[in-house]
Structure formats: structure tokens, C-alpha cells
Amino acid sequence: MMTNKKLGDLLVEAEIITIKTLERALVRQQKGGMRLGVVLEKMGVITDEELIEALAKQFNLKVVKGFADAVFSESLLSLIPVDLAVLKQVFPIKDLNGILGVAVSDPFDTQTIDFLAQKTGRKVMTALATRKEISIAINIHYLHVAALSEHRKRILIVDDSELTSKIIQVALEKEGYEADVAHDGLGGLKLALMNNPDLIICDLIMPRMDGYTFLNSFRPETVTA
């Protein structure tokens, strides 16, 4: 397994981030104990798609897209329990000749892959996908939420607690809403201006930009703090 520093070097070489940004991210990583990619996303300097492409290049993995609209058998879906799929953001895409193909967003999570190999008795092969792509597939095939449409209401969740925001996101998506998540006010402001959500659920105490500053910067018609 390659180190986070090498991932950072790759992002710098691809001109996705600067050396100064990498240095700040590494400091935050040491303090918070999070993956470098997660830290960079929280800083708002890299998108989910850019991170996946960089990880795919680093680990020589395939990137899978658009699989949420495919047809998957119940026997294939049963190989990964729904709670594990939601919690770890993994999705089964193929089961053939003793090999289980799994879409993942975090190639560092070898513990989950080892667990699936032991549980299913299969060799697990991973491919990378964005968390959003995997969430859509989980919603459609596990939670039986209707596919995204132009008329689906969009809700933005701005909360620095990953657990809290994930619980809210899953609950909203299960009810048919499209939920975007940001973990600080600056990232939330960026998503709000980009996606024009119908509703914003915002925490008040957050890093980089607190909820009060965020609400003063962007005030949609309906805001819940």
C-alpha cells in the first residue's frame, strides 16, 4: 500500500492541489487522524471525482461509472449486507467464477475487503467509484428509493460530524430526496451556490466558517439551523 504522502505528490503533479495546500492538509491529517483525501475534500480543494481519478492512477484500479442503472440479482446483493453497504460505502457489481467485484470509494479500507472475502468465500476484486455513485446504487437496489429525477427535491446538509451528516443523508435519501453533504461552512457555501438546494440543514459550530457566517453569506428561502 502506498502512503498518503505519495497520494499528495500525485495530486500536486496533476496540478489538482498546490504544495502549500498539501502541507496544510498533512498538518490537519496529523491532528485529526483522517485519510488525506477526506481532509482535502473537507478543505474544499478537491472534488470526489478528482480524488477517485487520482486514487485509480495511484493504485492502478479501474473506475466504474453509471452502474446504478444496471440490473443486479438478489443473490449478488445478498453477498453484502445492507448495513455494511451503507456504512462502508461498498456495492457488489459482479460475482463470477469465485470472484466478487466490488465498487468502493476508499481503497485503503482493506479491513472491509478482507471481511467480505472471508464472509463470502470469494476473492474480492475492487474498482473505484465516487461516494455519490455508490450511494445512488445503494438507494435504488438496497433501499428501493426511486432513481434521481429533475423534480427530486435537493437538500444540503452542512455539519462537521461525519456520523450525524451520514445518518441525516441516508434518512433523507430513503425518503426520496437528493442530499448533498458538506463538513464545514465554506464547503457548504460552495455546494449551496453550485446546486441551489431547496432546503439547507446547517450546524452552527463548524471549522473554517461557522453556521452564522454561512447563513449570512447564503440565505435561501427556507433554512433550518
KENUNU-622602 format. One record per residue: residue number from 0; chain; x, y, z of N, C-alpha, C in turn. Coordinates in nm, 4 decimals. Each point is the difference from the previous one (the first is absolute). Example, Ala and Ser with C-alpha at 12.3 -4.5 7.8 and 13.67 -1.06 7.14 Angstrom:
% KENUNU-622602
- 0 A 1.3190 -0.5690 0.7800 -0.0890 0.1190 0.0000 0.0900 0.1200 0.0000
- 1 A -0.0350 0.1050 -0.0720 0.0820 0.1190 0.0060 -0.0770 0.1090 0.0730
% end
This chain:
% KENUNU-622602
- 0 A 0.0843 -0.1191 0.0000 -0.0843 0.1191 0.0000 0.0883 0.1246 0.0000
- 1 A -0.0374 0.0981 -0.0825 0.0773 0.1228 -0.0066 -0.0415 0.0946 0.1101
- 2 A 0.0870 0.0934 0.0337 -0.0272 0.0901 0.1108 -0.0846 0.1174 -0.0463
- 3 A -0.0601 0.0690 0.0996 -0.0775 0.1185 -0.0309 0.0866 0.1083 -0.0628
- 4 A 0.1270 0.0077 0.0407 0.0906 0.1008 -0.0564 0.0146 -0.0207 -0.1490
- 5 A 0.0085 -0.1267 -0.0448 0.0104 -0.0273 -0.1423 -0.1274 0.0384 -0.0727
- 6 A -0.1145 -0.0191 0.0641 -0.1258 0.0461 -0.0586 0.0043 0.1515 -0.0145
- 7 A 0.0502 0.0685 0.1023 0.0120 0.1449 -0.0068 0.0907 0.0442 -0.1128
- 8 A 0.1124 -0.0682 -0.0156 0.0922 0.0328 -0.1088 -0.0680 -0.0150 -0.1359
- 9 A -0.0821 -0.1050 -0.0128 -0.0703 -0.0242 -0.1252 -0.0976 0.1129 -0.0303
- 10 A -0.0692 0.0466 0.1013 -0.0950 0.1094 -0.0181 0.0713 0.1301 -0.0357
- 11 A 0.1172 0.0200 0.0587 0.0785 0.1186 -0.0334 0.0493 -0.0078 -0.1443
- 12 A 0.0503 -0.1171 -0.0393 0.0490 -0.0175 -0.1365 -0.1105 0.0209 -0.1025
- 13 A -0.1212 -0.0398 0.0353 -0.1143 0.0167 -0.0909 -0.0553 0.1421 0.0051
- 14 A 0.0621 0.0863 0.0839 -0.0396 0.1394 0.0162 -0.1428 0.0126 0.0519
- 15 A -0.0435 -0.1014 0.0757 -0.1314 0.0057 0.0648 0.0089 0.0830 0.1268
- 16 A 0.1129 -0.0126 0.0711 0.0258 0.0816 0.1181 0.1417 0.0553 -0.0086
- 17 A 0.0295 0.0998 0.0836 0.1346 0.0557 0.0057 0.0776 -0.0638 0.1150
- 18 A 0.1297 0.0204 0.0000 0.0841 -0.0528 0.1071 -0.0419 0.0609 0.1344
- 19 A -0.0305 0.1286 0.0014 -0.0429 0.0658 0.1236 -0.1289 -0.0616 0.0532
- 20 A -0.0922 -0.0299 -0.0913 -0.1257 -0.0631 0.0409 0.0258 -0.1379 0.0575
- 21 A 0.0901 -0.0746 -0.0623 0.0354 -0.1324 0.0499 0.0599 0.0086 0.1403
- 22 A 0.0876 0.0978 0.0208 0.0624 0.0153 0.1320 -0.1049 0.0284 0.1068
- 23 A -0.0967 0.0880 -0.0311 -0.1062 0.0305 0.0966 -0.0865 -0.1234 0.0261
- 24 A -0.0266 -0.0767 -0.1063 -0.0829 -0.1196 0.0144 0.0694 -0.1053 0.0862
- 25 A 0.1311 -0.0153 -0.0167 0.0742 -0.0981 0.0783 0.0002 0.0365 0.1487
- 26 A 0.0050 0.1301 0.0285 -0.0063 0.0446 0.1397 -0.1360 -0.0354 0.0588
- 27 A -0.1064 0.0273 -0.0754 -0.1346 -0.0329 0.0476 -0.0178 -0.1510 0.0151
- 28 A 0.0613 -0.0749 -0.0915 -0.0106 -0.1457 0.0064 0.0633 -0.0532 0.1285
- 29 A 0.1148 0.0542 0.0361 0.0682 -0.0437 0.1220 -0.0828 0.0308 0.1239
- 30 A -0.0699 0.1126 -0.0014 -0.0814 0.0392 0.1155 -0.1289 -0.0809 0.0077
- 31 A -0.0619 -0.0258 -0.1165 -0.1313 -0.0643 -0.0003 0.0006 -0.1490 -0.0248
- 32 A 0.1108 -0.0539 -0.0513 0.0090 -0.1433 -0.0248 -0.0865 -0.0493 -0.1148
- 33 A -0.0384 0.0902 -0.0927 -0.0822 -0.0392 -0.1137 0.0864 -0.0303 -0.1214
- 34 A -0.0607 -0.0669 -0.0984 0.0682 -0.0232 -0.1264 0.0291 0.1346 -0.0672
- 35 A 0.1112 0.0044 -0.0736 0.0386 0.1244 -0.0661 -0.1082 0.0468 -0.0965
- 36 A -0.0584 -0.0935 -0.0745 -0.1045 0.0370 -0.0950 -0.1192 0.0635 0.0681
- 37 A -0.0395 -0.0540 0.1158 -0.1123 0.0555 0.0759 0.0327 0.1408 0.0474
- 38 A 0.1222 0.0189 0.0469 0.0426 0.1322 0.0457 -0.0074 0.1016 -0.1139
- 39 A 0.0488 -0.0387 -0.1166 -0.0010 0.0908 -0.1151 -0.1418 0.0340 -0.0432
- 40 A -0.0901 -0.0982 0.0059 -0.1399 0.0270 -0.0325 -0.0612 0.0964 0.1007
- 41 A 0.0313 -0.0202 0.1276 -0.0522 0.0890 0.1038 0.0520 0.1426 -0.0205
- 42 A 0.1217 0.0118 -0.0516 0.0581 0.1316 -0.0256 -0.0615 0.0651 -0.1236
- 43 A -0.0737 -0.0773 -0.0785 -0.0647 0.0535 -0.1187 0.0933 0.0234 -0.1170
- 44 A 0.1145 -0.0705 -0.0031 0.0990 0.0229 -0.1065 0.0033 -0.1128 -0.1021
- 45 A -0.0800 -0.1050 0.0206 -0.0022 -0.1107 -0.0928 -0.1408 -0.0591 -0.0019
- 46 A -0.0455 -0.0413 -0.1174 -0.1324 -0.0602 -0.0107 0.0093 -0.1510 0.0143
- 47 A -0.1139 -0.0627 0.0226 -0.0058 -0.1453 0.0117 0.0518 -0.0663 -0.1270
- 48 A -0.0368 0.0546 -0.1160 0.0426 -0.0569 -0.1280 0.1511 0.0106 -0.0186
- 49 A 0.0560 0.1151 0.0363 0.1450 0.0183 -0.0136 0.0755 -0.0961 0.0909
- 50 A -0.0515 -0.0189 0.1210 0.0656 -0.0900 0.0945 -0.0026 -0.1438 -0.0517
- 51 A -0.1127 -0.0432 -0.0523 -0.0125 -0.1367 -0.0509 0.0944 -0.0232 -0.1181
- 52 A 0.0080 0.0963 -0.0898 0.0902 -0.0136 -0.1148 0.1452 -0.0093 0.0452
- 53 A 0.0367 0.0798 0.1012 0.1370 -0.0033 0.0512 0.0296 -0.1330 0.0688
- 54 A -0.0961 -0.0490 0.0787 0.0176 -0.1288 0.0681 0.0088 -0.1139 -0.1009
- 55 A -0.0792 0.0081 -0.1049 0.0036 -0.1041 -0.1027 0.1371 -0.0065 -0.0662
- 56 A 0.0580 0.1150 -0.0236 0.1331 0.0045 -0.0599 0.1051 -0.0519 0.0965
- 57 A -0.0156 0.0360 0.1284 0.0972 -0.0402 0.1003 -0.0003 -0.1520 0.0196
- 58 A -0.1201 -0.0586 0.0086 -0.0110 -0.1428 0.0292 -0.0207 -0.0860 -0.1246
- 59 A 0.0006 0.0624 -0.1172 -0.0213 -0.0715 -0.1260 -0.1328 -0.0765 0.0031
- 60 A -0.1055 0.0688 0.0447 -0.1327 -0.0590 0.0090 -0.0922 0.0590 -0.1066
- 61 A -0.1008 -0.0757 -0.0349 -0.0997 0.0450 -0.0965 -0.1017 0.0885 0.0696
- 62 A -0.0487 0.1021 -0.0706 -0.1082 0.0841 0.0500 -0.1296 -0.0428 -0.0680
- 63 A -0.1034 -0.0259 0.0789 -0.1288 -0.0410 -0.0563 -0.1005 0.1129 0.0180
- 64 A -0.0809 0.0215 -0.1044 -0.1002 0.1062 0.0022 -0.1319 -0.0521 -0.0582
- 65 A -0.1091 0.0596 0.0432 -0.1296 -0.0301 -0.0574 -0.0569 -0.1367 0.0320
- 66 A 0.0553 -0.0687 0.0980 -0.0468 -0.1355 0.0295 -0.1313 -0.0023 0.0780
- 67 A -0.0403 0.1133 0.0545 -0.1233 0.0030 0.0793 -0.1216 -0.0378 -0.0840
- 68 A 0.0048 0.0259 -0.1293 -0.1141 -0.0296 -0.0871 -0.0013 -0.1443 -0.0495
- 69 A 0.1026 -0.0771 0.0309 0.0053 -0.1401 -0.0447 -0.0945 -0.0867 0.0835
- 70 A -0.0197 -0.1236 -0.0454 -0.0842 -0.0958 0.0712 0.0895 -0.0942 0.0797
- 71 A -0.0275 -0.0151 0.1289 0.0786 -0.0867 0.0872 -0.0928 -0.1019 0.0659
- 72 A 0.0448 -0.1243 0.0034 -0.0813 -0.1061 0.0586 -0.0022 0.0113 0.1525
- 73 A -0.1051 -0.0549 0.0594 -0.0102 -0.0004 0.1451 0.1134 -0.0815 0.0628
- 74 A 0.0415 -0.1071 -0.0690 0.1079 -0.0839 0.0531 0.1315 0.0774 0.0059
- 75 A 0.0227 0.0871 -0.0987 0.1213 0.0826 0.0002 -0.0070 0.1044 0.1111
- 76 A -0.1132 0.0675 0.0110 -0.0151 0.1035 0.1021 0.0109 -0.0578 0.1412
- 77 A -0.0450 -0.1255 0.0175 0.0020 -0.0613 0.1333 0.1414 -0.0287 0.0483
- 78 A 0.0987 0.0047 -0.0892 0.1379 -0.0256 0.0405 0.0553 0.1115 0.0887
- 79 A -0.0586 0.1199 -0.0109 0.0402 0.1115 0.0861 -0.1239 0.0476 0.0756
- 80 A -0.0036 -0.0145 0.1324 -0.1159 0.0446 0.0780 -0.0238 0.1494 -0.0196
- 81 A -0.1253 0.0403 0.0043 -0.0349 0.1395 -0.0267 0.0664 0.0950 0.0988
- 82 A 0.0092 -0.0392 0.1289 0.0605 0.0903 0.0980 0.1477 0.0213 -0.0290
- 83 A 0.0682 -0.1060 -0.0461 0.1418 0.0133 -0.0346 0.0166 0.0851 -0.1253
- 84 A -0.0880 -0.0199 -0.0975 0.0056 0.0779 -0.1239 -0.0153 0.1488 0.0293
- 85 A -0.0952 0.0349 0.0874 -0.0255 0.1401 0.0327 0.1137 0.0583 0.0834
- 86 A 0.0445 -0.0734 0.1016 0.1020 0.0512 0.0909 0.1358 0.0153 -0.0674
- 87 A 0.0379 -0.0988 -0.0804 0.1334 -0.0003 -0.0612 0.0003 0.0499 -0.1442
- 88 A -0.1185 0.0294 -0.0548 -0.0113 0.0490 -0.1370 0.0672 -0.0967 -0.0989
- 89 A -0.0500 -0.1230 0.0000 0.0461 -0.1030 -0.0943 -0.1215 -0.0592 -0.0693
- 90 A 0.0185 -0.0455 -0.1246 -0.1129 -0.0536 -0.0753 0.0476 -0.1139 -0.0900
- 91 A -0.0720 -0.1153 0.0021 0.0408 -0.1139 -0.0832 -0.0420 0.0214 -0.1455
- 92 A 0.0924 -0.0172 -0.0931 -0.0333 0.0221 -0.1405 0.0127 -0.1262 -0.0857
- 93 A 0.0688 -0.1041 0.0514 0.0134 -0.1222 -0.0800 0.0414 -0.1160 0.0893
- 94 A -0.0537 -0.1186 -0.0313 0.0386 -0.1224 0.0701 0.0174 -0.1086 -0.1057
- 95 A 0.1246 -0.0334 -0.0310 0.0262 -0.0917 -0.1114 0.1237 -0.0845 0.0287
- 96 A -0.0166 -0.1293 -0.0129 0.1122 -0.0938 0.0137 0.0767 0.0187 0.1310
- 97 A -0.0737 0.0180 0.1087 0.0640 0.0121 0.1301 0.0636 0.1340 0.0274
- 98 A -0.0298 0.0980 -0.0851 0.0540 0.1349 0.0184 -0.1150 0.0974 0.0195
- 99 A 0.0053 0.0759 0.1088 -0.1017 0.1007 0.0288 0.0555 0.1374 -0.0336
- 100 A -0.0626 0.0666 -0.0956 0.0394 0.1358 -0.0355 -0.0759 0.1002 0.0852
- 101 A 0.0721 0.0914 0.0624 -0.0616 0.0947 0.0928 0.0437 0.1426 -0.0344
- 102 A -0.0976 0.0900 -0.0076 0.0304 0.1419 -0.0175 0.0241 0.0619 0.1370
- 103 A 0.1131 0.0697 0.0151 0.0358 0.0625 0.1276 0.0423 0.1440 -0.0258
- 104 A -0.0090 0.0820 0.1041 0.0484 0.1374 -0.0108 0.1307 0.0198 0.0752
- 105 A 0.0348 -0.0980 0.0841 0.1209 0.0098 0.0825 0.0866 -0.1248 -0.0172
- 106 A 0.1023 0.0066 -0.0844 0.0861 -0.1170 -0.0212 0.0860 -0.0341 0.1210
- 107 A 0.0055 0.0894 0.0996 0.0770 -0.0260 0.1211 -0.0739 -0.0911 0.0971
- 108 A -0.1302 -0.0181 -0.0203 -0.0811 -0.0772 0.0940 0.0136 -0.1498 -0.0276
- 109 A 0.1171 -0.0528 0.0266 0.0256 -0.1423 -0.0246 -0.0726 -0.0892 0.1009
- 110 A -0.0338 0.0557 0.1158 -0.0704 -0.0783 0.1017 -0.1361 -0.0468 -0.0519
- 111 A -0.0727 0.0895 -0.0671 -0.1304 -0.0369 -0.0554 0.0148 -0.1018 -0.1115
- 112 A 0.1000 0.0178 -0.0846 0.0226 -0.0942 -0.1102 0.0358 -0.1376 0.0539
- 113 A 0.0859 -0.0053 0.1011 0.0369 -0.1283 0.0616 -0.1220 -0.0665 0.0633
- 114 A -0.0856 0.0798 0.0630 -0.1219 -0.0535 0.0618 -0.0915 -0.0616 -0.1062
- 115 A -0.0164 0.0701 -0.1128 -0.0860 -0.0518 -0.1064 0.0566 -0.1285 -0.0600
- 116 A 0.1318 -0.0054 -0.0147 0.0624 -0.1209 -0.0540 -0.0235 -0.1189 0.0926
- 117 A 0.0146 0.0245 0.1298 -0.0208 -0.1072 0.0971 -0.1479 -0.0388 0.0066
- 118 A -0.0900 0.0971 -0.0037 -0.1431 -0.0247 0.0126 -0.0554 -0.0755 -0.1212
- 119 A 0.0441 0.0382 -0.1201 -0.0565 -0.0568 -0.1225 0.0786 -0.1190 -0.0532
- 120 A 0.1242 -0.0171 0.0487 0.0831 -0.1075 -0.0524 0.0471 0.0261 -0.1414
- 121 A 0.0012 0.1275 -0.0388 0.0392 0.0370 -0.1355 0.1216 0.0921 0.0023
- 122 A 0.0704 0.0049 -0.1111 0.1050 0.0988 -0.0167 -0.0677 0.1317 -0.0350
- 123 A 0.0333 0.1057 0.0711 -0.0653 0.1288 -0.0225 0.0900 0.0902 -0.0842
- 124 A -0.0544 0.0464 -0.1113 0.0690 0.0943 -0.0879 -0.0711 0.1345 0.0103
- 125 A 0.0758 0.1068 0.0226 -0.0607 0.1313 0.0188 0.0159 0.0895 -0.1221
- 126 A -0.0995 0.0832 -0.0201 0.0056 0.1074 -0.0989 -0.0443 0.1260 0.0717
- 127 A 0.0487 0.1146 -0.0430 -0.0297 0.1257 0.0676 -0.1224 0.0688 -0.0587
- 128 A -0.0779 0.0617 0.0881 -0.1156 0.0801 -0.0403 -0.0162 0.1121 0.1009
- 129 A -0.0621 0.1075 -0.0400 -0.0230 0.1105 0.0931 -0.1019 -0.0426 0.1051
- 130 A 0.0063 0.0666 0.1142 -0.0973 -0.0301 0.1060 -0.1421 0.0278 -0.0468
- 131 A -0.0160 0.1041 -0.0816 -0.1344 0.0325 -0.0498 -0.0533 -0.1111 -0.0882
- 132 A 0.0844 -0.0532 -0.0882 -0.0417 -0.1088 -0.0892 -0.0397 -0.1233 0.0802
- 133 A 0.0802 -0.0333 0.1003 -0.0309 -0.1161 0.0833 -0.1273 0.0238 0.0804
- 134 A -0.0182 0.1206 0.0507 -0.1209 0.0320 0.0773 -0.1257 -0.0147 -0.0851
- 135 A 0.0065 0.0444 -0.1237 -0.1151 -0.0132 -0.0897 -0.0335 -0.1471 -0.0220
- 136 A 0.1034 -0.0820 -0.0232 -0.0218 -0.1437 -0.0220 -0.0606 -0.0653 0.1242
- 137 A 0.0513 0.0371 0.1174 -0.0535 -0.0546 0.1250 -0.1463 0.0408 0.0176
- 138 A -0.0297 0.1256 -0.0279 -0.1373 0.0487 0.0151 -0.0970 -0.0757 -0.0902
- 139 A 0.0398 -0.0224 -0.1243 -0.0885 -0.0647 -0.0962 -0.0149 -0.1494 0.0281
- 140 A 0.1121 -0.0685 0.0225 -0.0040 -0.1466 0.0034 -0.0138 -0.0589 0.1399
- 141 A 0.0439 0.0726 0.1025 -0.0150 -0.0490 0.1375 -0.1195 0.0656 0.0709
- 142 A -0.0068 0.1319 -0.0098 -0.1024 0.0743 0.0731 -0.1256 0.0244 -0.0832
- 143 A 0.0094 -0.0331 -0.1304 -0.1143 0.0103 -0.0919 -0.0554 0.1416 -0.0091
- 144 A 0.0919 0.0950 -0.0048 -0.0361 0.1389 -0.0225 -0.0016 0.0244 -0.1494
- 145 A -0.0957 0.0762 -0.0471 -0.0116 0.0269 -0.1435 0.1243 0.0697 -0.0522
- 146 A 0.0304 -0.0220 -0.1265 0.1156 0.0630 -0.0633 -0.0148 0.1516 -0.0004
- 147 A 0.1116 0.0698 -0.0126 -0.0012 0.1459 0.0001 -0.0796 0.0538 -0.1168
- 148 A -0.0688 0.1089 0.0212 -0.0747 0.0637 -0.1082 0.0149 0.1505 0.0114
- 149 A -0.0440 0.0714 -0.1042 0.0129 0.1444 -0.0003 -0.0840 0.0639 0.1108
- 150 A -0.1072 -0.0689 0.0411 -0.0924 0.0581 0.0959 0.0306 -0.0437 0.1432
- 151 A 0.1063 -0.0746 0.0198 0.0330 -0.0453 0.1345 0.0562 0.1161 0.0815
- 152 A -0.0550 0.0220 0.1196 0.0439 0.1091 0.0841 0.1433 -0.0240 0.0487
- 153 A 0.0781 0.1073 -0.0001 0.1406 -0.0087 0.0413 0.0187 0.0676 0.1349
- 154 A 0.0629 -0.0704 0.0921 0.0260 0.0525 0.1339 0.1498 -0.0007 0.0260
- 155 A 0.0496 0.1088 0.0550 0.1413 0.0116 0.0344 0.0162 -0.0144 0.1510
- 156 A 0.0884 -0.0915 0.0404 0.0309 -0.0217 0.1404 0.1396 0.0557 0.0269
- 157 A 0.0101 0.0925 0.0918 0.1296 0.0599 0.0344 0.0258 -0.0291 0.1474
- 158 A 0.0890 -0.0952 0.0269 0.0276 -0.0420 0.1374 0.1384 -0.0616 0.0051
- 159 A 0.0831 0.0402 0.0970 0.1358 -0.0526 0.0069 0.0065 -0.1406 0.0587
- 160 A -0.1108 -0.0520 0.0507 -0.0043 -0.1373 0.0504 -0.0340 -0.0948 -0.1154
- 161 A 0.0959 -0.0859 -0.0370 -0.0239 -0.0927 -0.1103 -0.1120 -0.0981 0.0334
- 162 A -0.0066 -0.0447 0.1251 -0.1032 -0.0946 0.0397 -0.1383 0.0634 -0.0080
- 163 A -0.0130 0.1205 0.0546 -0.1298 0.0684 -0.0018 -0.0463 0.0273 -0.1424
- 164 A 0.0906 0.0528 -0.0820 -0.0377 0.0322 -0.1380 -0.0349 -0.1248 -0.0793
- 165 A 0.0691 -0.1117 0.0261 -0.0300 -0.1246 -0.0706 -0.1377 -0.0526 0.0390
- 166 A -0.0330 0.0057 0.1295 -0.1312 -0.0461 0.0460 -0.1110 0.0820 -0.0658
- 167 A 0.0186 0.1327 -0.0029 -0.1010 0.0874 -0.0613 -0.0089 -0.0263 -0.1504
- 168 A 0.1160 -0.0147 -0.0652 0.0026 -0.0231 -0.1443 -0.0733 -0.1282 -0.0371
- 169 A 0.0296 -0.1089 0.0699 -0.0638 -0.1282 -0.0304 -0.1506 0.0081 0.0209
- 170 A -0.0425 0.0651 0.1093 -0.1426 0.0124 0.0295 -0.0722 0.0802 -0.1081
- 171 A 0.0619 0.1097 -0.0445 -0.0619 0.0837 -0.1028 -0.0069 -0.0714 -0.1343
- 172 A 0.1092 -0.0672 -0.0379 0.0020 -0.0689 -0.1278 -0.0974 -0.1167 -0.0018
- 173 A -0.0208 -0.0617 0.1132 -0.0976 -0.1091 0.0092 -0.1413 0.0521 -0.0242
- 174 A -0.0222 0.1274 0.0332 -0.1314 0.0613 -0.0217 -0.0135 0.0620 -0.1388
- 175 A 0.1035 -0.0149 -0.0826 -0.0097 0.0467 -0.1378 0.0626 0.1345 -0.0286
- 176 A 0.0691 0.0599 0.0969 0.0672 0.1271 -0.0228 0.1418 -0.0232 -0.0513
- 177 A 0.0540 0.0994 -0.0682 0.1409 -0.0017 -0.0369 0.0751 0.0825 0.1034
- 178 A 0.0950 -0.0613 0.0681 0.0684 0.0666 0.1114 0.1481 0.0198 -0.0306
- 179 A 0.0445 0.1247 0.0065 0.1414 0.0334 -0.0110 0.0544 0.0254 0.1400
- 180 A 0.1289 -0.0273 0.0205 0.0589 0.0137 0.1331 0.1281 0.0826 -0.0077
- 181 A 0.0129 0.0944 0.0923 0.1248 0.0742 0.0191 0.0327 -0.0046 0.1488
- 182 A 0.1287 -0.0007 0.0328 0.0406 -0.0150 0.1389 0.0545 0.1284 0.0624
- 183 A -0.0162 0.1125 -0.0688 0.0315 0.1295 0.0583 -0.0746 0.1066 -0.0793
- 184 A -0.0050 0.1213 0.0551 -0.0780 0.1043 -0.0627 0.0488 0.0402 -0.1386
- 185 A 0.1311 0.0007 -0.0202 0.0540 0.0404 -0.1295 -0.0372 -0.1003 -0.1081
- 186 A 0.0133 -0.1297 0.0337 -0.0407 -0.1023 -0.0950 -0.1492 0.0043 -0.0255
- 187 A -0.0782 0.0288 0.1058 -0.1441 0.0120 -0.0148 -0.0385 0.1158 -0.0896
- 188 A 0.0697 0.1126 0.0153 -0.0276 0.1166 -0.0836 0.0261 -0.0307 -0.1467
- 189 A 0.1078 -0.0726 -0.0249 0.0348 -0.0377 -0.1369 -0.1095 -0.0871 -0.0616
- 190 A -0.0479 -0.0998 0.0749 -0.1053 -0.0881 -0.0505 -0.1323 0.0740 -0.0138
- 191 A -0.0283 0.0907 0.0930 -0.1253 0.0751 -0.0045 -0.0079 0.0873 -0.1248
- 192 A 0.1090 0.0683 -0.0300 0.0023 0.0866 -0.1172 -0.0016 -0.0813 -0.1292
- 193 A 0.0589 -0.1188 0.0048 0.0094 -0.0846 -0.1183 -0.1334 -0.0707 -0.0304
- 194 A -0.0659 -0.0521 0.1050 -0.1151 -0.0876 -0.0209 -0.1352 0.0620 0.0319
- 195 A -0.0024 0.1183 0.0644 -0.1244 0.0683 0.0327 -0.0996 -0.0942 0.0687
- 196 A 0.0298 -0.0487 0.1194 -0.0861 -0.0982 0.0665 -0.1355 0.0585 0.0394
- 197 A -0.0984 -0.0886 0.0138 -0.1323 0.0422 0.0439 -0.0031 0.0239 0.1508
- 198 A 0.0878 -0.0673 0.0732 0.0051 0.0125 0.1449 0.1430 -0.0211 0.0468
- 199 A 0.0404 0.0744 0.1035 0.1325 -0.0178 0.0585 -0.0158 -0.0331 0.1481
- 200 A 0.0631 -0.1080 0.0431 0.0072 -0.0363 0.1412 0.1421 0.0297 0.0447
- 201 A 0.0168 0.0962 0.0884 0.1337 0.0519 0.0293 0.0306 -0.0021 0.1494
- 202 A 0.1171 -0.0534 0.0340 0.0512 0.0089 0.1364 0.0523 0.1425 0.0220
- 203 A 0.0148 0.0399 0.1237 0.0473 0.1353 0.0284 0.1489 0.0056 0.0330
- 204 A 0.0507 -0.0983 0.0727 0.1410 -0.0010 0.0389 0.0766 -0.0925 -0.0931
- 205 A 0.0786 0.0597 -0.0913 0.0735 -0.0773 -0.1006 0.1347 0.0661 -0.0276
- 206 A 0.0971 -0.0771 -0.0542 0.1303 0.0586 -0.0350 -0.0085 0.0829 -0.1271
- 207 A 0.1004 0.0808 -0.0215 0.0203 0.0828 -0.1197 -0.1023 0.1127 -0.0125
- 208 A -0.1286 -0.0342 0.0062 -0.1059 0.1013 -0.0040 -0.1158 -0.0524 0.0828
- 209 A -0.0372 0.0723 0.1070 -0.1066 -0.0519 0.0851 -0.1366 0.0207 -0.0652
- 210 A -0.1030 -0.0561 0.0645 -0.1333 0.0041 -0.0575 -0.0549 0.1412 -0.0138
- 211 A 0.0314 0.0894 0.0947 -0.0489 0.1372 -0.0059 0.0557 0.0726 -0.1229
- 212 A 0.1306 -0.0138 -0.0228 0.0618 0.0636 -0.1166 -0.0537 -0.0595 -0.1287
- 213 A -0.0180 -0.1322 0.0012 -0.0548 -0.0672 -0.1179 -0.1387 0.0538 -0.0343
- 214 A -0.0877 0.0092 0.1002 -0.1368 0.0456 -0.0243 -0.0035 0.1454 -0.0459
- 215 A 0.0933 0.0810 0.0485 0.0067 0.1390 -0.0435 0.0504 0.0118 -0.1436
- 216 A 0.0769 -0.1006 -0.0440 0.0552 0.0018 -0.1357 -0.0982 -0.0545 -0.1019
- 217 A -0.0836 -0.0940 0.0452 -0.0937 -0.0630 -0.0939 -0.1308 -0.0230 0.0736
- 218 A -0.1054 0.0650 -0.0425 -0.1295 -0.0121 0.0678 -0.1078 -0.0413 -0.1001
- 219 A -0.0229 -0.1333 -0.0139 -0.1115 -0.0453 -0.0815 -0.1310 0.0297 0.0728
- 220 A -0.1127 -0.0298 -0.0661 -0.1292 0.0322 0.0566 -0.0265 -0.0769 0.1284
- 221 A 0.0466 -0.1245 0.0043 -0.0262 -0.0829 0.1180 0.1320 -0.0502 0.0573
- 222 A 0.0299 0.0335 0.1238 0.1239 -0.0422 0.0637 -0.0324 -0.0582 0.1367
- 223 A 0.0609 -0.1140 0.0327 -0.0152 -0.0585 0.1323 0.1352 -0.0024 0.0664
- 224 A 0.0155 0.0602 0.1158 0.1277 0.0013 0.0710 -0.0092 -0.0918 0.1210
% end
